[in-house]
Each structure stands twice: as C-alpha cells, then as structure tokens.
Amino acid sequence: MINLSKLLFPGAAGFHGDALRFPEKSADVPPPVIVWHVTDECNLRCRHCYSGRRPGSGPDSKPAMEGAEAFRFLEYLRDNAPSALIMSGGEPMMHPMFFEFADFASRCGLSVALSTNGSMIDDHSSASIFEAGISYVGVSIDGPRDVHDRFRGTRGAFDYSVMGIKRMAARGCRTGLRVTLAKPLLPYLNEIMDAAERLPVSRICFYHFIPSGRGASDPDLIPDTAEERASVTQIIEWAERVGSERTGERRLEVLTVGDASDGVLLFKYLSNRGSDRAEAARTLISRSASRGIGEGILSVRWDGLVFPNQFDWETSLGRWTDLDEIRRRKRQNCGRGSLCVGCEWTSMCGGSLRAGLMGRCSLTE
C-alpha cells in the first residue's frame, strides 16, 4: 500500500496507519493486517470480483465457521494483536452474525474496519455499524452511476452505495472509497476522483487489478503497462492538487494498493519536476520497502483457512489455529521474486503482489 498523499507532502501531519507503512527500522515492523472474509455470499455480481461468488453460495463454497469457532478466532486475535482486522467477503453484512462478530472484535480491543459494497447500509444498519465500534468503512465505487451499476450487475447499486457512505459519515464514522483499476474503468478516473472530492470521505484507495476469482476469467479487464503507468501518473497529479487545496480536517488521503513500484513512479514524478520534496519522499519509500512482498497482510477465509492475501485462493497456508507458525514462516519467505533480480530500484521497492501472481512489473516492462 503506497500512501501517495504522505509521499507527496512528507513534511505534513501524519495519517492513520503511517507507523504500519513506514517503520523506522526492521525491528519496528508491526504485525500483519488480517483480512477476514466473513462469508462468500454476496448480493451483487461484480465483474471483477476477486472472490467470484454468485449471489448465495457458489458451487465450490466451503461452509463458514460456526459462530463458536469464529468467536475463538477473534479471541486469538485479541491475544495476538494484529495491526487491524478488516471484515470483508463476499459481502460481510450478509452473514447473519456479522454485527455480533464486529461488536465482539471491537470489545476485544481490535481496530476493526469494514470492506463493503455499501448497498446494504440503510438507516438501521448504519447505526448498528457505528454502535459495533467499527472505526472505518471502505465502500467500493467503480465509476459514474451507469458504469458502476453495469460492473456490479445491479441497477441502483451506485445510489445505494453513495447513500451508505453518506449515512456512515453522518454517524461520525471515518469513510473511504475503494476503486479497482480494471481496464474498462480507467477512462472514468476523473469522474471517480470528482466523486471523492464531493462525497464525505477522508480516503480513497486505488487497487491495481489482479486477476482472481471471477475476474480471472475476463482478460479484457487487464490493462497494459502503458495504461497503468498513465493512470498512476494521473492519480499522482490529482493527489498533489488535492493535497495542496485540502488541508486540516478536509484532507483527503490517496493511496494505491498492489504494486510497490508506484512509490518509485512517484519519486520519479517529483525528481523530474525538480521538487525539493523528492529526497524526503525517497527516505519514506525506502522505509516502506523494508517489508517483503505481502508481509503486511494475511487473509482468513470464511471456512477458517489462511491464505497469503485476498487475491490468492490457491495457496492455503493452514488454518487460523496455525496463525503463529504461518506468520513466522511468511515473514521468513517474503523475499522479492525473480522479476526483482538485478532491478536498480530494489532499495525503494518491496516488490508487488502482481509481480508474483501475474509475472509482470511496471518498472521492468
């Protein structure tokens, strides 16, 4: 995860999560974020979904953990303090015990975030989310109304999601947008960025598209390297403008996810313009690169199996009961991949999930 806003303005006040992304030294590297896919059920059918489930359970679905086991899992997290717990899915709010799980996790002292399509956040559920102690709600948006609805496979999905964001913000909950950089969505980046400035959100995360789940069967979703570079540059330029115009409580945090080489592209952007912020950005980028590929995350599926990240459903590392050993092994094995050998930017790039899963890197192509 590359915090473009922090890197563009390294002398400005910090953001939530800076300690996680920019450790001072290797000894300070925090434990991973745990993404818990509470259920595989979903009320939408998104074209680019990394889980790839139909509404209801898919044919290869595994049963979700029973409530008693799920509570034991949360107790384990209470005693082993991950950096954060992200409740995801499918659509996590479809689980009949979602609010019980969220409330229990918060009472365990965990920092709980919700990753949702936003369409199920009505007046009642927004109150329940807030009362459960969820500290951040990230809602997926794919473009303007017609594009979003087409990609989500449901008419009205955009309006439901926008209303969900507004309801959570009205409750005083920190909210943000999640955007996937799939090829058909790149022409609508300006509309998405305009929406981020209009809506009551404090953050927007742009996720590089990684073919997985339903999205793996659609090659038309994969942008080429030139398109990706142009899109990241467009996002950097916008983040710099927004960072100059919006300060204090109005700040908008802009991040990219899935490719650490975005930090190098940002450094080049500043250097090519002769910015006096380039060297300070380099220092922060190098600190971020001290973590190996995927070292900061683990993904726990609804059935209790653990995976390296939310895009790799083929490589089970064991069950959640093995998390101590899994975390130890993963930290030892999070080195850079073969594409990184001989790269001049290794001191500033920790590698990327895409380099391992897709065999491509925007720095070397």
Residue pairs with C-beta under 8 A, 6 or more apart in sequence:
1 21
1 205
1 255
1 256
1 257
1 296
2 255
2 256
2 257
2 259
2 260
2 262
2 263
2 266
2 288
3 15
3 17
3 18
3 21
3 253
3 254
3 255
4 235
4 236
4 239
4 254
4 255
4 256
4 262
4 266
5 15
5 239
5 242
5 243
5 251
5 252
5 253
5 254
5 255
6 12
6 14
6 15
6 18
6 21
6 22
6 253
6 284
7 263
7 266
7 267
7 281
7 284
7 285
8 236
8 239
8 240
8 243
8 266
8 270
8 277
8 281
9 243
9 277
10 277
10 280
10 281
10 283
10 284
11 277
11 280
12 243
12 247
15 253
16 174
16 253
19 28
19 30
20 30
20 33
20 83
20 84
20 296
21 288
22 284
22 287
22 288
23 29
23 30
23 287
23 290
23 291
24 287
25 290
26 290
29 290
29 291
29 295
30 83
30 296
31 80
31 81
31 82
31 83
31 327
32 82
32 83
32 295
32 296
32 297
32 298
32 327
32 330
33 82
33 83
33 84
33 85
33 86
33 296
33 297
33 298
34 77
34 82
34 84
34 85
34 86
34 297
34 298
34 299
34 300
35 86
35 88
35 115
35 297
35 298
35 299
35 300
35 309
35 310
36 73
36 85
36 86
36 87
36 88
36 300
37 51
37 88
37 89
37 90
37 92
37 299
37 300
37 301
37 302
37 310
38 64
38 87
38 88
38 89
38 90
38 92
38 95
38 98
38 101
38 302
39 64
39 89
39 90
39 91
39 92
39 94
39 95
39 302
40 51
40 53
40 57
40 58
40 61
40 62
40 64
40 89
40 90
40 301
40 302
41 53
41 55
41 56
41 57
41 89
41 90
41 91
41 94
41 95
42 49
42 51
42 53
42 54
42 55
42 89
42 90
42 91
42 94
42 117
43 55
43 91
43 94
43 117
43 119
43 120
43 154
44 55
44 91
44 117
44 119
44 152
44 153
44 154
44 157
45 54
45 55
45 152
45 153
45 154
45 214
46 117
46 140
46 142
46 151
46 152
46 153
46 214
47 151
47 152
47 153
47 182
47 214
47 215
47 218
47 221
48 151
48 180
48 182
48 209
48 214
48 215
48 218
48 221
49 213
49 214
49 215
50 210
50 212
50 213
50 214
50 215
50 310
50 311
51 89
51 90
51 213
51 214
51 313
52 58
52 212
52 213
52 214
52 215
52 216
53 61
53 90
53 213
53 214
62 301
62 302
62 303
62 305
63 303
64 70
64 95
64 302
64 303
65 73
65 302
65 303
65 304
67 97
67 100
69 304
70 97
70 101
71 101
71 104
73 300
73 304
73 320
74 101
74 104
74 105
74 108
74 110
75 108
76 320
76 321
76 323
77 85
77 105
77 108
77 110
78 108
78 109
78 110
80 323
80 324
82 110
83 111
83 296
84 110
84 111
84 112
84 113
85 105
85 110
85 111
85 112
85 113
86 113
86 114
86 115
87 98
87 101
87 102
87 105
87 112
87 113
87 114
87 115
87 134
88 115
88 310
89 95
89 115
89 116
89 302
90 302
91 116
91 117
91 119
91 120
92 98
92 114
92 115
92 116
93 114
93 116
93 120
93 121
93 125
94 120
95 101
99 128
99 129
99 132
102 112
102 114
102 129
102 132
102 133
102 134
103 131
103 132
103 133
105 112
105 133
106 112
106 132
106 133
106 134
107 133
111 135
112 132
112 133
112 134
112 135
113 134
113 135
113 136
113 137
113 138
114 129
114 134
114 136
114 137
114 138
115 138
115 140
115 178
116 137
116 138
116 139
116 140
116 164
117 139
117 140
117 152
117 157
117 161
118 137
118 139
118 140
118 160
118 161
118 162
118 164
118 165
119 154
119 157
119 160
119 161
119 164
120 160
120 164
121 129
121 137
121 139
121 160
121 163
121 164
121 165
121 167
121 168
122 164
122 167
123 167
126 164
126 167
126 168
126 170
126 171
127 171
129 137
129 168
129 171
129 173
130 168
130 171
130 172
130 173
134 173
135 173
135 174
136 173
136 174
136 175
136 176
136 203
137 164
137 165
137 168
137 173
137 174
137 175
137 176
138 175
138 176
138 177
138 178
138 203
138 205
139 161
139 164
139 165
139 175
139 176
139 177
139 178
140 161
140 177
140 178
140 179
140 180
141 148
141 158
141 161
141 162
141 177
141 178
141 179
141 192
141 195
142 148
142 151
142 152
142 179
142 180
142 182
142 185
142 188
142 192
143 151
143 185
143 188
143 191
143 192
144 158
144 188
144 191
144 195
145 158
145 159
147 185
147 188
148 157
148 158
148 161
149 155
149 156
149 157
149 158
151 184
151 185
152 158
162 199
165 175
165 177
165 199
165 200
165 201
166 199
166 200
168 175
169 175
169 199
169 200
169 201
170 200
174 202
174 203
175 199
175 200
175 201
175 202
175 203
176 201
176 202
176 203
176 204
176 205
176 253
177 192
177 195
177 196
177 199
177 201
177 203
177 204
177 205
178 204
178 205
178 207
179 185
179 192
179 204
179 205
179 206
179 207
180 206
180 207
180 209
181 206
181 207
181 208
181 209
181 223
181 228
181 231
182 209
182 215
182 221
182 222
182 223
183 209
183 220
183 221
183 222
183 223
183 227
184 220
184 221
185 192
186 223
186 227
186 231
189 231
189 234
189 235
192 204
193 204
193 235
193 238
196 204
196 252
197 242
197 252
201 252
202 251
202 252
202 253
203 252
203 253
203 254
203 255
204 252
204 253
204 254
204 255
205 255
205 256
205 257
206 235
206 254
206 255
206 256
206 257
207 256
207 257
207 258
208 228
208 256
208 257
208 258
208 259
208 352
208 354
209 215
209 221
209 222
209 223
210 258
210 311
210 353
210 354
210 357
210 358
211 218
211 219
211 221
211 222
211 357
211 358
212 310
212 311
212 312
212 313
212 357
213 313
215 221
223 231
225 360
225 362
225 365
228 362
229 265
229 362
232 256
232 262
232 265
232 362
233 265
233 269
235 254
235 256
236 265
236 266
236 269
237 269
238 254
239 254
242 252
242 254
243 251
243 252
243 254
246 252
256 262
258 311
258 352
258 353
258 354
259 352
259 353
259 354
259 355
259 361
259 362
260 288
260 289
260 293
260 349
260 350
260 351
260 352
261 345
261 349
261 352
261 361
261 362
261 363
263 285
263 288
263 289
263 348
263 349
264 285
264 345
264 348
264 349
264 363
265 362
266 281
266 285
267 278
267 281
267 282
267 285
267 348
270 277
270 278
270 281
271 278
282 348
285 348
285 349
286 347
286 348
288 350
289 346
289 347
289 348
289 349
289 350
290 350
291 334
291 350
292 331
292 334
292 335
292 336
292 350
292 351
293 334
293 335
293 336
293 337
293 350
293 351
293 352
293 353
293 355
293 356
294 308
294 309
294 330
294 334
294 353
294 356
295 330
295 331
295 334
295 350
297 308
297 309
297 310
298 306
298 307
298 308
298 309
298 317
298 323
298 326
298 327
298 330
299 306
299 307
299 308
299 309
299 310
299 312
300 306
300 307
300 320
301 307
301 313
304 319
304 320
304 321
305 316
305 318
305 319
305 320
306 316
306 317
306 318
306 319
306 320
306 322
306 323
306 326
307 313
307 315
307 316
307 317
308 315
308 317
308 330
309 353
311 353
311 357
312 357
317 326
317 329
317 330
318 325
318 326
336 346
336 350
336 351
337 351
337 355
337 356
339 351
339 355
339 359
339 360
339 361
339 364
340 346
340 349
340 351
340 355
340 361
343 349
343 361
343 363
343 364
345 363
349 363
352 361
354 360
354 361
355 361
